[in-house]
Amino acid sequence: MASPGITDERAPCYVAWGLTATQAHPDREESLARRRVSFAEAVAACLEGEIVDGPSVATILAVHAKALRGDLPNDLLTALQSEVARSGTPGALPEVVAKPSGGQGSTGRF
């Protein structure tokens, strides 16, 4: 549920790809649970109200919108398209033409 007040809080959000999973080292007070979902599942979870954290929803949907426009680094766009092709989720992310000038990278700030 959204806050009824007004805020100027900022929440920097990042997108990373090509990472390798390693052992977590949480603080003693932390309890972490990791669940891997496809990008298409994450978009659907945002739209169905399963993911409700505002910055997370905004980031996932912004990446989806940029992917639909082909406005992502080529390697990230290719990775998302490959994931959709493997999952067989029809219409989740139509193939778009990557920008010729798209940079190669491993992180992007949104």
C-alpha positions in Angstrom: 0.0 0.0 0.0 1.3 3.4 -0.9 2.0 6.0 1.8 -0.7 8.6 2.2 1.9 11.3 2.7 4.3 13.0 0.4 8.0 12.2 0.4 11.1 13.3 -1.5 12.9 10.1 -0.5 15.2 8.7 -3.2 16.0 5.1 -3.7 18.8 4.4 -6.1 18.2 1.2 -8.0 20.6 -0.9 -10.0 20.4 -3.6 -12.5 23.3 -6.2 -12.8 23.7 -9.1 -15.1 26.3 -11.8 -15.8 26.9 -12.4 -12.1 28.0 -15.6 -10.4 26.2 -16.8 -7.3 28.4 -17.3 -4.3 27.8 -18.1 -0.6 26.0 -15.3 1.3 27.5 -13.8 4.4 24.6 -12.0 6.2 24.9 -10.2 9.5 23.8 -12.1 12.6 20.5 -10.2 12.6 19.7 -10.8 9.0 17.6 -13.7 7.6 18.0 -14.0 3.9 15.9 -16.2 1.5 16.9 -16.4 -2.1 14.5 -17.3 -4.8 15.4 -17.1 -8.5 12.7 -16.1 -10.9 12.8 -15.3 -14.6 12.5 -11.7 -15.7 9.1 -12.4 -17.2 8.0 -13.8 -13.8 9.3 -10.7 -12.0 7.3 -8.4 -14.4 4.2 -10.5 -13.9 4.7 -10.5 -10.1 4.8 -6.7 -10.2 1.7 -6.4 -12.2 -0.2 -8.9 -10.1 0.8 -7.2 -6.8 3.1 -10.0 -5.5 6.1 -7.6 -5.6 5.0 -4.4 -3.8 8.2 -2.7 -2.8 8.0 0.6 -4.8 11.6 0.9 -5.9 11.7 -2.8 -6.9 8.5 -2.5 -8.9 9.7 0.8 -10.6 13.0 -0.7 -11.5 11.6 -4.0 -12.9 9.0 -2.2 -15.0 11.4 0.4 -16.2 13.8 -2.3 -17.4 10.9 -4.0 -19.1 9.8 -0.8 -20.8 13.4 -0.1 -21.9 13.7 -3.6 -23.2 10.6 -3.2 -25.3 12.1 -0.1 -26.9 15.5 -1.7 -27.3 17.0 0.9 -25.0 19.3 -1.3 -23.0 22.9 -2.3 -23.4 23.1 -4.9 -26.2 24.4 -7.7 -23.9 21.6 -7.2 -21.4 19.0 -7.1 -24.1 20.4 -10.3 -25.6 20.4 -12.0 -22.2 16.7 -11.0 -21.6 15.7 -12.2 -25.0 17.5 -15.5 -24.5 15.8 -16.0 -21.2 12.4 -15.4 -22.7 13.2 -17.8 -25.6 14.3 -20.5 -23.1 11.2 -20.1 -20.9 8.8 -20.2 -23.8 6.8 -17.3 -22.3 4.9 -16.0 -25.4 4.9 -12.3 -25.8 6.8 -11.6 -22.6 9.5 -9.7 -24.5 9.3 -9.4 -28.2 12.5 -9.4 -30.1 13.7 -5.9 -30.7 16.6 -4.6 -32.7 19.5 -3.6 -30.4 21.0 -0.2 -31.0 24.3 -0.4 -32.9 25.9 2.1 -30.5 24.7 0.2 -27.4 27.5 -0.2 -24.9 28.7 -3.4 -23.3 28.4 -3.3 -19.5 27.5 -5.3 -16.4 25.6 -2.7 -14.4 23.3 0.1 -15.1 21.7 2.7 -12.9 18.0 3.6 -13.2 
